[in-house]
Amino acid sequence: MSSFPQITDTLRERIIAQPDMILDDTDLMRALIAANERAMGGNIVDLRGIAMERLEARLDRLEDTHRSVIAAAYENLAGTNQVHRAILRMLDPVEFESFLRDLDGEVAHILRVDALRLVLESVQNDNDPAVRRLGDVLSVAEPGFIRGYLTQGRDAPARQVTLRQIDEGDMRVYGRAAPHMRSEACLLLDFGSERLPGMLVMGAEDPHQFSPQQGTDLLAFFAGVFERVMRRWLS
């Protein structure tokens, strides 16, 4: 007689009638496979068991990849909606000064950045009263400043969007907020062939908010819209 407890007739009939109940239970199937391996002994290689283990590992990796793809898609959709809302807000003001003040106000809040600054190159200085009134969001720099800022003095072409981590912000750009900045997104602006370039800078206290590994499509789109809006104001 066997020393192991026998399965009851009722349970046996239920399993025969509904085998999917066993097959769909992952933990139960693992227990059955483990029991089968123990019954075969340690000297027998169960190729089917090895294949199942590898298949389970591949399935786990596939599920992880699937979750990562879905998470990335949701993140991209959220980022798209965020940029669209910021653009709509940017188009609301009917006065130039209100437009600029909104940049470091509602627009920066929607984009979840800690500072948003517009840098314009000019042969004049920034002592103009209008410029001084907007000093928290607008900076005026000498010609060539923007290229040097974007390339950090290197002999390299300036990209339209530059993402990087920084030790602290530049006082000429961020003003009093400079010591708190740890990463930034710099958008190069083209206002037309007859005008000097500009730059829109988004600063963050989080060092991981902007980094070179991130995509730049949405920010490039935002820069393109901003260029067109500024051209209308400048004309």
RAHU-V245999 format. One record per residue. RES is the residue in one letter. PHI is phi as a letter, one per 30 degrees, with the letter a starting at -180 (NA if undefined). OMEGA is omega in whole degrees, 0 to 359 (999 if undefined). Layout:
res phi omega
RES PHI OMEGA
RES PHI OMEGA
This chain:
res phi omega
M NA 180
S d 178
S d 181
F d 179
P d 182
Q d 178
I d 182
T d 181
D d 182
T d 180
L d 180
R d 179
E d 180
R d 179
I d 179
I d 182
A d 182
Q b 181
P d 179
D d 178
M d 178
I d 185
L d 182
D d 180
D c 185
T d 182
D d 180
L d 178
M d 177
R d 180
A d 179
L d 179
I d 178
A d 179
A d 178
N d 179
E d 179
R d 181
A d 180
M d 180
G j 186
G d 184
N c 183
I c 179
V d 180
D c 182
L d 179
R d 178
G d 178
I d 180
A d 180
M d 178
E d 179
R d 179
L d 178
E d 179
A d 179
R d 179
L d 178
D d 179
R d 179
L d 178
E d 178
D d 178
T d 179
H d 178
R d 180
S d 180
V d 180
I d 179
A d 179
A d 179
A d 178
Y d 180
E d 179
N d 178
L d 179
A d 178
G d 178
T d 179
N d 180
Q d 180
V d 179
H d 179
R d 179
A d 179
I d 179
L d 178
R d 181
M d 182
L d 184
D d 187
P d 178
V c 176
E b 185
F d 181
E d 177
S d 178
F e 181
L d 181
R d 178
D d 181
L e 181
D c 177
G c 184
E d 181
V d 178
A d 179
H d 179
I d 180
L d 178
R h 174
V c 184
D d 178
A a 177
L b 186
R b 174
L c 179
V c 178
L c 175
E d 180
S a 176
V d 177
Q c 178
N d 183
D c 179
N d 177
D d 182
P e 180
A d 179
V d 181
R d 177
R d 182
L c 186
G d 180
D d 182
V b 185
L c 175
S b 177
V c 183
A b 179
E d 178
P e 180
G j 182
F d 186
I d 179
R e 179
G d 180
Y d 182
L d 183
T c 182
Q h 176
G i 181
R d 178
D d 183
A b 178
P d 178
A d 178
R d 179
Q d 179
V b 178
T b 177
L c 181
R a 174
Q c 184
I b 175
D d 173
E a 183
G d 177
D d 181
M e 181
R d 180
V c 188
Y c 182
G i 183
R d 180
A d 186
A e 184
P d 185
H c 185
M d 181
R b 173
S a 184
E a 172
A c 183
C c 182
L c 178
L d 185
L c 178
D c 182
F c 179
G k 186
S d 183
E c 184
R b 175
L d 182
P d 175
G b 180
M a 174
L c 185
V c 174
M c 181
G c 180
A b 175
E d 177
D d 182
P d 183
H c 181
Q d 177
F b 177
S b 184
P d 182
Q d 184
Q d 177
G d 185
T b 186
D d 183
L d 179
L d 176
A d 177
F d 178
F d 179
A d 179
G d 177
V d 181
F d 177
E e 183
R d 178
V d 181
M d 179
R d 178
R d 179
W d 183
L d 181
S d 999
